[in-house]
Amino acid sequence: MNARSSRLNGGKGMSSLADRCKPIRLLVVDVDGSLTAGGIIYGVNGQEHKRFHVRDGWALKEWTTAGRSLAVLTGRSSDLVEKRGKELGAAWVIQGAKDKAAAWDGLLYSAACAPEQVAVLGDDEPDLPLFQRCGLGAAPADASSQARRKAHLVLRKGGGEGAARELLELVMRCQGIWPNN
């Protein structure tokens, strides 16, 4: 995987994708539209169902196993997200964040990270303020047009279809920590 597999948008004075990837220590992921395809399924008794991609999950576990941090930051609330976040080794699962920018400073403080050490995977309007504040903002291929324009990196894979795996493989290869690199 290399920079040609995805589209890098300009900005923030960094000269390459590798420059953006090397300092990343914290990955902040949105759920609906980023870790899932964005659909919400309700069962007959009102239970919510979500479909997560197993290769995204594998890469997220490798990320945390490599000593990096993971935060889930979503505008909705769901027991499923709490469960999935714990399965993936997320240190923070922040739900019901209608204003994600308001949660940003506290998250960075808790993680002891500078903004340039954070990558964000997001797909829509609520994620845009984070793209402006982080070292690497990535949007799935099927993200909103505004998110694709504002992201530093537009991935080839869609939300819930391997976007997180694609992003992490890129970052971890640049850092020399991808398994069997």
N, C-alpha and C positions, 0 to 999 in steps of 0.2 A: 504494500500500500504506500502510495506517495502523494505528493501535493497534486499531481495530475488527475488523481481519481476523484477529486472533489474540487469545488471552485472556491478559491480564497479571494474574499473581497478586501480591498485596501483599507488603510486607516491606521491610526494610532502610532505611526512612525516605525512600526516593526517591519523589517525587510523581508521576512519569509515566514512560512508556516512553521518551520523548525524553531524560529525565534519565539513564536507564540507558544509552542508546545513544551519547550524545555523547562520552563519554570512551573508548570502546572502541578499542583499538589492536591487540589480539591476539585471534584466534579460536582456541579449542581445540576440536577436533572428535573425537568418538568415530567409529568406523568401522561395526561391525556393528550395525544398527538405527538408525543416524543417517545415515551416508553411503550405506549400503546398506539394503535392506529387512529385513535381519537373517537371511536364509537363507544357508546355506553349501552350495555344490554341489561335490561331488568327482567328477572324471572317472574313467574306468576305470583309469587308471594312478596314481590317488591325487592328481592335480593339483587344486588348489583353484581354484574360479572364483568371482568376485564381479561383481555388476552395479552400476555406478555411474551416476547420472543425469547426463546431459550438461549440463543447465541448472544443476545444482549446481556442476559443474566450471567452467562459464563464470563464474558469480558468484564462486567462490573465486579464480579467476585475476584477475578485476577487483579483488577485495579486495587481493591482493598487488601488483598493478600500481599501485594507489592508495597504495602505501607502507605498507600495514598488514601485520601478521605473521600467519602461519598455523602452527599446530602440530597434528599428528595424534597423539592419545594413545589407545592401544587396549590391551586386555588380552590379545589374541591376537597372534600373529606370523605374517606372511605376506610373501613376496616381492612379491605383488601390491600390498600396502599401501605398501611402500617405493616401488615404481614409481609408483603413483598419487599419493602424496604429493609426489614429485619433479616429476611432470607439473603439479601444481597450484601449485608454488612454495612448498611448506611448508618453513619454516626448520628445523623439528624434526619428526621422525617417531619417536615413542617407542612401541615395541611390547613386548608381554609384560608390561605394567604391571598386575600383579594387584591392586596397591593404587595406584590413580591419585592418591590424596591424597599418597602418598609422593613421587611425581614432581612434584607441584605446585610446591613451593618452588624446586626447582632450575630448573624451566621459567620461573617468574617472574623468577628471578635472571638467567638467560641472556637472557631477552627484555627485561630492564630495565623491567618493567611492575609497576605496583601492582595489587592485586586488582580494584579498580573499573574498571581499563582492560581487563579480560578478559571476553569472552563465551565461554560453553561450550555446545556442542550435544551433548546426551547423552540416552540413552533408558532407562537401567536402573540398578539398585542401585549398581554401581561408580562411576557418575557423580554420585550424590547428594552426596558430600562436596565436590565441586567447585562444585555449585550454591550451597552455603552460603558459599563463599569468593570467588566471582566477582562482578563487577558486573552481569552479565546471564546467567542460566542459562536455556536454552531446551530444550524437549523437543518432538520430533516428535509429531504428532497420535496416532500409534499406539504411543507409548512406554508403558512399564509404568505402572500407575495410581499407584504411589508416585513415579515420576519426574515425572508430570504434576502431582501435588500439590506437590512440592518445587520445581519449576522456577518461575522468575519469569514465564516466558512459555511458553504452550503454542501451538505453531504449528498451522496448518490442514493443512499437508502432512505426509505420513508420511515415515519414514526411507527414503532412497533414492528418494523420489518428489518431490523438490523442497524438502525442509525446509531444507537449507542455503541454497538460493537465496532462499527466503522470509525467512529470518533476515537474510541479508546485505543484501537489498534494503531491509528495514526499517531496519537499522542505518545503512547508507550513505545512505539518503534523509534520515534524521535528521541526519546529519553533512554533508549537502549534497554528497556525492561520488559518488552513484550516476550512472552514465553517462547523459547526456541528462536530468539531474535537472530 
